[in-house]
Amino acid sequence: MLVVEFDVEELVAGFDGLIDPDRLDLGPALDVIGEMLVQRVHEEFETQGQGEWPELSESTLRRRGADAEMLRDTDRWYGSNQPETDDDSVTVGTDVEYAVYHVSDQPRSVIPLRNPYVLRDDAIDEIAEVVADWLTGGTLAGPSGRARTS
């Protein structure tokens, strides 16, 4: 699960005089951030953790073939990721029960850590830009390119 939370009072103080008072409800910005984060999770699956995930075992490669993709056998987990927003946070997660075995930070002996819920540094900058654009009266555009103004 990937969680991003905002302290609106802290944001307002940081943008003293620049914030559109009609934009203090972050809901529309959080919706765009949720879409963006789902896209980021998908990128982690598609790039096998930006190439950082441990290789598939020999037994898995024999069973599934040399061109097998990590965690994409059925795409059930990949396709199940959804954002949830409330007043000051957005969470991206899944209801796929076996995901916990791949993302848990518990000691491992069989299933290697392959966590698609990694918030990379460039995502932080993108999130900050979305929030700043929203608070200062700009137009929001989600990963789909669809513009939003309210």
Secondary structure, 3 states (H helix, E strand, C coil): CEEEECCHHHHHHHCCCCCCHHHCCCHHHHHHHHHHHHHHHHHHHHCCCCCCCCCCCHHHHHHHCCCCCCCCCCCHHHHHCEEEECCCEEEEECCCCCHHHHHCCCCCCCCCCCCCCCCCHHHHHHHHHHHHHHHCCCCEECCCCCEECC
